[in-house]
Amino acid sequence: MINEHNKLLAKWPNEILAATNASNALCLALFGFDGELLFVNAGFKSFLKENPAQSLLNPTFERLLKSENTPLIFQGLMTIGDFDSQNTTIEAKVYRKDDEILILGEIDVANMLSQNNRMSALNQEVNNLQRQLMKEKMMLEKTLGELRETQALLIHSEKMNALGQLVAGIAHEINNPLAFISSNFHSLNNSFNDIRDAFSAFHQFAINSENPSLNQNLAEVEKKFDLDFIFDDTADMIKASSEGLNRVKKIVEDLRTFSRLGESEIKTIELISNIKSVLSLVRAELKTRDIEVEMMAPDKLSLECYPSELNQVILNLLINSAQAIESKGKITISANSSTDEVIIEIADTGKGIPDEIQNQIFNPFFTTKPVGTGTGLGLSIAYKIVTGLHHGSINFSSKIGTGTIFKISLPTKVK
């Protein structure tokens, strides 16, 4: 039967030889006794290193030379490669004839496929583990970011609450002596008016008197002490002091309004009054930078909100606008309402926000200020209070060298 097959294949020597030479599954190599590689096919060539004879690791080329002088000198597993990198094992037969050694071998394709499948399965498992690790890493990074942000918000909230308590305490302490001064000042003003009226009565009495010396003496006293000037000047001082006293009262009232930072429940407030109370706290900063403030809003505007948190938003935006103006500028605050929302706009004539960072300004801890001069939480906190707590929206438009406008939209009723 074999002879018949040989006869059938005998007419295809070139095709069979070409297929053998190109095959990666079959391994064919012919060596001279001196170790010279006389012929090698594609399958065997891929396993050989720089010195072909030394690439035979087990059995070695020297061992094959010392074998018995028979046609078939080795049959079994042959290891090819080197000791420093990956080696390959093939099923081989080695023949010896004259001064040549012929190595015929084949790669165990089934085993290779099995190993490949196992390797693919392992690779898939590794990929799944990598994806899972990446997912868990992203979740941990997100959780860490949220924890850091929450921690910062809590710290900031505690600071604002402490500020509210401090402001409330200061307002209370100022209010007591202020009431005392106001009461005494009112009495002082009445007493001064009585003295002035009494002197006018004495003056009129002297004029109507038949005693010329009395009128002359009174005139000399009036001239000596310049009573006309004193009466006019004192009246002006009392008027100016009264206006200053009313201004102090207004500041204290603004402080008391702002000190409601401790109120965490929803309340209906008079928004314009709240904005003015916050504005009074940053007035010194605005005056230092020579910043003019313009209010464009109705006298009263009711809004249901969390008063303390909304005060934080307005305070943060005003400070941000003030710091954007290096010297001399203007901040315009406008507010209006519709049936279901209230719009607050704070516009400044500052330096503007560069395009490349506009998508980052609401990110926690993002700041363009030097290290140690800013936490990067002001706008982030404002964003969270407006969008998260009040279910509103906050956005802005900005142009370099012209300024920035922040627009806050709040529902009239907190959901």
C-alpha positions as MATLAB code, in Angstrom:
seq = 'MINEHNKLLAKWPNEILAATNASNALCLALFGFDGELLFVNAGFKSFLKENPAQSLLNPTFERLLKSENTPLIFQGLMTIGDFDSQNTTIEAKVYRKDDEILILGEIDVANMLSQNNRMSALNQEVNNLQRQLMKEKMMLEKTLGELRETQALLIHSEKMNALGQLVAGIAHEINNPLAFISSNFHSLNNSFNDIRDAFSAFHQFAINSENPSLNQNLAEVEKKFDLDFIFDDTADMIKASSEGLNRVKKIVEDLRTFSRLGESEIKTIELISNIKSVLSLVRAELKTRDIEVEMMAPDKLSLECYPSELNQVILNLLINSAQAIESKGKITISANSSTDEVIIEIADTGKGIPDEIQNQIFNPFFTTKPVGTGTGLGLSIAYKIVTGLHHGSINFSSKIGTGTIFKISLPTKVK';
ca = [
       0.000    0.000    0.000;
       2.884    2.336    0.895;
       4.605    1.530   -2.351;
       1.433    2.421   -4.230;
       1.265    5.774   -2.440;
       4.907    6.389   -3.240;
       4.229    5.696   -6.879;
       1.296    8.120   -6.829;
       3.413   10.867   -5.266;
       6.502   10.192   -7.340;
       5.287   12.482  -10.116;
       4.898   15.423   -7.661;
       8.442   15.799   -6.287;
       8.774   19.531   -6.965;
       5.416   20.425   -5.449;
       5.998   18.269   -2.374;
       9.495   19.703   -1.905;
       8.211   23.265   -2.292;
       5.454   22.658    0.293;
       7.955   21.062    2.668;
      10.365   23.978    2.312;
       7.646   26.559    2.989;
       5.886   24.662    5.788;
       5.995   26.085    9.306;
       4.644   22.860   10.798;
       7.272   20.556    9.269;
      10.940   21.006   10.233;
      13.719   19.960    7.877;
      17.467   20.618    8.240;
      20.607   19.107    6.742;
      23.953   19.507    8.522;
      27.493   18.557    7.520;
      29.668   16.763   10.079;
      31.552   20.031   10.617;
      28.317   21.670   11.817;
      27.705   23.611    8.612;
      24.029   24.072    7.806;
      23.618   22.734    4.280;
      19.844   23.167    3.988;
      16.958   24.311    6.163;
      13.268   24.817    5.477;
      11.114   27.704    6.753;
       9.724   25.765    9.724;
      13.133   24.796   11.136;
      14.841   28.110   10.252;
      12.540   30.099   12.563;
      13.903   28.157   15.587;
      17.621   28.355   14.795;
      19.827   31.016   16.349;
      23.017   32.688   15.147;
      25.032   29.430   15.269;
      22.703   26.714   13.839;
      24.625   23.664   15.162;
      24.709   25.131   18.692;
      20.944   25.707   18.510;
      20.456   21.964   19.011;
      20.164   21.794   22.802;
      18.885   18.285   23.453;
      20.300   16.201   21.964;
      23.312   18.360   21.113;
      25.008   18.271   17.746;
      28.094   16.685   19.354;
      25.965   13.907   20.819;
      24.433   13.197   17.413;
      27.927   12.881   15.905;
      28.906   10.293   18.548;
      25.860    8.102   17.931;
      26.069    4.680   16.297;
      26.692    4.636   12.592;
      23.134    3.637   11.658;
      20.651    5.421    9.388;
      18.305    6.411   12.238;
      20.426    7.836   15.046;
      17.716    9.604   17.099;
      13.960    9.572   17.499;
      11.958   11.561   20.038;
      11.581   15.078   21.407;
      14.257   17.525   20.318;
      14.797   20.938   21.987;
      15.964   23.792   19.765;
      16.940   27.343   20.762;
      19.374   28.770   23.318;
      19.618   29.024   27.080;
      18.840   32.751   27.254;
      15.505   32.943   25.467;
      12.471   30.803   24.756;
      13.172   27.308   23.445;
      11.054   25.073   21.191;
      10.480   21.300   21.358;
       9.604   19.264   18.241;
       8.922   15.606   17.564;
      12.024   14.628   15.500;
      13.825   11.838   13.652;
      17.522   12.211   12.891;
      19.233   10.248   10.107;
      22.935    9.855    9.364;
      24.285    9.086    5.910;
      27.807    9.531    4.615;
      29.031   12.874    6.067;
      25.607   14.415    6.568;
      22.965   14.512    9.293;
      19.320   14.966    8.300;
      16.810   16.194   10.878;
      13.109   15.699   10.164;
      10.568   16.979   12.653;
       7.129   18.334   13.147;
       5.467   20.703   15.544;
       2.634   19.202   17.582;
      -0.089   21.362   16.026;
      -2.838   19.960   18.241;
      -0.785   20.687   21.341;
       0.083   24.131   20.010;
      -3.585   24.895   19.354;
      -4.415   23.698   22.830;
      -1.688   25.884   24.294;
      -2.848   28.805   22.170;
      -6.414   28.333   23.320;
      -5.224   28.149   26.919;
      -3.092   31.239   26.357;
      -6.036   33.055   24.783;
      -8.207   32.121   27.735;
      -5.529   33.357   30.128;
      -5.125   36.548   28.112;
      -8.871   37.078   28.196;
      -8.870   36.507   31.938;
      -5.994   38.971   32.339;
      -7.837   41.499   30.187;
     -10.986   41.066   32.269;
      -8.977   41.519   35.459;
      -7.302   44.623   34.002;
     -10.679   46.095   33.037;
     -12.025   45.289   36.493;
      -8.971   46.873   38.106;
      -9.314   49.949   35.914;
     -13.001   50.194   36.792;
     -12.284   49.816   40.499;
      -9.436   52.322   40.229;
     -11.742   54.850   38.578;
     -14.392   54.238   41.230;
     -11.802   54.670   43.993;
     -10.483   57.859   42.400;
     -14.043   59.164   42.066;
     -14.835   58.231   45.673;
     -11.583   59.810   46.855;
     -12.391   62.971   44.919;
     -15.898   63.079   46.382;
     -14.498   62.533   49.889;
     -11.957   65.310   49.439;
     -14.641   67.588   48.047;
     -17.067   66.725   50.859;
     -14.347   67.291   53.432;
     -13.510   70.656   51.914;
     -17.200   71.603   51.782;
     -17.656   70.631   55.416;
     -14.606   72.636   56.453;
     -15.808   75.607   54.432;
     -19.313   75.260   55.857;
     -17.933   75.157   59.397;
     -15.895   78.270   58.680;
     -18.944   80.056   57.304;
     -21.039   78.992   60.295;
     -18.295   80.206   62.613;
     -18.207   83.462   60.656;
     -21.981   83.755   60.995;
     -21.795   83.234   64.742;
     -18.942   85.727   65.015;
     -20.821   88.313   62.963;
     -23.986   87.743   64.991;
     -22.029   88.179   68.226;
     -20.335   91.345   66.995;
     -23.678   92.748   65.786;
     -25.233   92.000   69.168;
     -22.342   93.575   71.087;
     -22.414   96.682   68.894;
     -26.195   96.927   69.032;
     -26.329   97.350   72.819;
     -24.036  100.431   73.110;
     -25.490  101.688   69.846;
     -28.963  101.760   71.379;
     -27.532  103.564   74.418;
     -25.749  106.145   72.223;
     -28.815  106.599   70.033;
     -31.022  107.263   73.047;
     -28.532  109.719   74.577;
     -27.979  111.389   71.231;
     -31.710  111.960   70.880;
     -31.782  113.536   74.355;
     -28.680  115.593   73.537;
     -30.319  116.930   70.397;
     -33.464  117.891   72.321;
     -31.386  119.589   75.040;
     -29.402  121.557   72.454;
     -32.631  122.744   70.830;
     -33.924  123.806   74.244;
     -30.715  125.756   74.972;
     -30.873  127.468   71.598;
     -34.544  128.343   72.098;
     -33.798  129.578   75.624;
     -31.030  131.850   74.365;
     -33.347  133.195   71.670;
     -35.898  133.961   74.393;
     -33.233  135.768   76.505;
     -32.134  137.683   73.435;
     -35.682  138.760   72.689;
     -36.174  139.677   76.352;
     -33.064  141.906   76.284;
     -34.222  143.639   73.120;
     -37.629  144.370   74.642;
     -36.087  145.491   77.945;
     -35.811  149.211   78.805;
     -32.374  148.455   80.300;
     -29.783  149.311   77.567;
     -26.903  147.757   79.512;
     -28.595  144.345   79.558;
     -28.941  144.304   75.778;
     -25.344  145.509   75.370;
     -23.946  142.889   77.778;
     -25.860  140.130   76.016;
     -24.541  141.302   72.637;
     -20.989  141.262   73.992;
     -21.383  137.711   75.317;
     -22.868  136.599   71.982;
     -19.937  138.152   70.098;
     -17.274  136.907   72.514;
     -18.315  133.271   72.260;
     -19.479  133.504   68.632;
     -22.789  131.917   69.593;
     -24.352  132.298   66.139;
     -21.575  130.150   64.660;
     -21.761  127.646   67.501;
     -25.522  127.243   67.150;
     -25.319  126.771   63.334;
     -22.225  124.527   63.468;
     -23.566  122.385   66.292;
     -26.825  121.882   64.415;
     -24.851  120.683   61.366;
     -22.699  118.368   63.518;
     -25.785  116.890   65.133;
     -27.349  116.319   61.722;
     -24.144  114.676   60.310;
     -23.708  112.562   63.464;
     -27.314  111.447   63.224;
     -26.759  110.340   59.639;
     -23.585  108.479   60.697;
     -25.474  106.835   63.528;
     -28.154  105.677   61.117;
     -25.422  104.312   58.858;
     -23.958  102.319   61.749;
     -27.440  100.999   62.538;
     -27.793   99.907   58.894;
     -24.418   98.124   58.971;
     -25.381   96.316   62.169;
     -28.696   95.311   60.613;
     -26.850   94.013   57.542;
     -24.533   92.036   59.787;
     -27.497   90.529   61.601;
     -29.098   89.635   58.264;
     -25.920   87.979   57.016;
     -25.421   86.152   60.303;
     -28.344   83.901   59.395;
     -25.691   81.538   57.976;
     -26.658   79.081   60.683;
     -30.164   78.710   59.268;
     -30.247   75.445   57.348;
     -33.976   75.229   56.721;
     -35.885   76.577   53.735;
     -37.278   80.088   54.237;
     -38.877   82.802   52.180;
     -36.567   85.809   52.278;
     -36.439   89.331   50.930;
     -33.673   88.758   48.359;
     -32.639   92.368   47.739;
     -32.139   92.968   51.447;
     -30.012   89.822   51.644;
     -27.851   90.888   48.705;
     -27.309   94.316   50.281;
     -26.340   92.726   53.589;
     -23.712   90.574   51.859;
     -22.549   93.583   49.855;
     -21.900   95.494   53.082;
     -19.408   92.808   54.156;
     -17.253   93.227   51.050;
     -17.622   97.000   50.842;
     -14.161   97.551   52.353;
     -12.587   95.267   49.722;
     -14.449   97.113   46.978;
     -13.432  100.520   48.321;
      -9.771   99.455   48.509;
      -9.829   98.503   44.828;
     -11.846  101.602   43.868;
     -14.737   99.472   42.603;
     -18.141  101.029   41.985;
     -21.235   98.909   42.633;
     -24.523   99.387   40.816;
     -27.754   97.655   41.829;
     -30.396   97.090   39.165;
     -33.254   95.396   40.963;
     -36.738   96.069   42.324;
     -37.011   97.329   45.888;
     -38.306   93.975   47.072;
     -38.132   90.483   45.675;
     -39.288   87.407   47.593;
     -37.573   84.048   47.143;
     -37.876   80.681   48.832;
     -34.389   79.329   49.495;
     -31.790   78.235   52.011;
     -30.773   81.734   53.201;
     -27.370   80.884   54.622;
     -26.240   78.922   51.561;
     -27.525   81.558   49.136;
     -25.600   84.203   51.094;
     -22.497   82.056   50.556;
     -23.079   81.998   46.796;
     -23.496   85.778   46.558;
     -20.498   86.381   48.824;
     -18.266   84.010   46.811;
     -19.280   85.573   43.483;
     -18.789   89.137   44.747;
     -15.337   88.304   46.102;
     -14.471   86.549   42.847;
     -15.584   89.586   40.832;
     -13.709   91.986   43.101;
     -10.500   89.969   42.788;
     -10.862   89.942   38.998;
     -10.634   93.766   39.024;
      -7.078   94.770   39.807;
      -7.838   98.451   40.324;
     -10.802  100.665   39.502;
     -13.777   99.045   37.897;
     -17.446   98.307   38.289;
     -19.653   95.499   39.528;
     -23.264   95.462   38.443;
     -25.780   93.372   40.395;
     -29.165   92.807   38.796;
     -32.140   90.725   39.853;
     -35.550   90.074   38.379;
     -38.237   87.440   38.599;
     -40.842   85.653   36.531;
     -43.638   83.328   37.525;
     -41.426   80.390   38.383;
     -37.827   81.625   38.588;
     -35.564   84.372   39.863;
     -32.540   85.540   37.867;
     -29.498   87.078   39.583;
     -26.640   88.454   37.508;
     -23.287   89.681   38.813;
     -21.214   91.391   36.127;
     -17.709   92.811   36.529;
     -15.304   94.780   34.379;
     -12.370   92.579   35.369;
      -9.708   90.886   33.294;
     -11.983   88.024   32.156;
     -11.512   84.253   32.164;
      -9.187   82.677   29.541;
     -10.914   80.299   27.118;
      -8.596   77.398   27.992;
      -9.738   77.258   31.636;
     -13.409   78.167   31.303;
     -14.477   74.526   31.525;
     -12.584   74.080   34.807;
     -13.593   77.028   36.980;
     -16.388   75.116   38.758;
     -14.081   72.160   39.498;
     -13.206   71.666   43.177;
      -9.722   72.912   44.146;
      -9.140   74.583   40.769;
      -7.598   78.011   41.205;
      -5.436   80.386   39.204;
      -4.195   82.110   42.349;
      -0.672   81.485   43.701;
      -0.214   78.588   46.130;
      -1.457   79.502   49.583;
      -3.704   82.359   48.450;
      -6.746   80.421   47.255;
      -8.482   77.109   47.974;
     -10.271   76.773   44.648;
     -13.564   76.091   46.453;
     -15.488   79.364   46.101;
     -17.028   78.784   42.668;
     -17.287   75.021   43.227;
     -19.335   75.569   46.388;
     -21.479   78.163   44.624;
     -22.158   75.683   41.814;
     -23.171   72.892   44.186;
     -25.429   75.139   46.275;
     -27.222   76.514   43.207;
     -27.556   73.279   41.219;
     -27.637   70.616   43.930;
     -29.415   72.308   46.814;
     -31.711   74.726   44.980;
     -32.103   72.773   41.700;
     -31.195   75.891   39.757;
     -28.462   76.683   37.275;
     -25.358   78.850   37.172;
     -23.387   79.779   34.082;
     -21.226   82.594   32.842;
     -19.935   84.448   29.830;
     -16.524   86.048   29.767;
     -14.263   87.983   27.462;
     -10.597   88.729   28.089;
     -10.068   92.399   28.922;
     -13.797   93.110   29.120;
     -15.097   91.188   32.126;
     -17.323   88.335   33.241;
     -21.047   87.916   33.855;
     -22.289   85.177   36.201;
     -25.962   84.299   35.825;
     -27.855   82.406   38.507;
     -31.327   80.966   37.844;
     -33.262   79.846   40.895;
     -36.780   78.396   41.096;
     -39.087   80.563   43.181;
     -40.034   77.443   45.130;
     -37.401   74.937   46.224;
     -38.437   71.442   45.180;
];
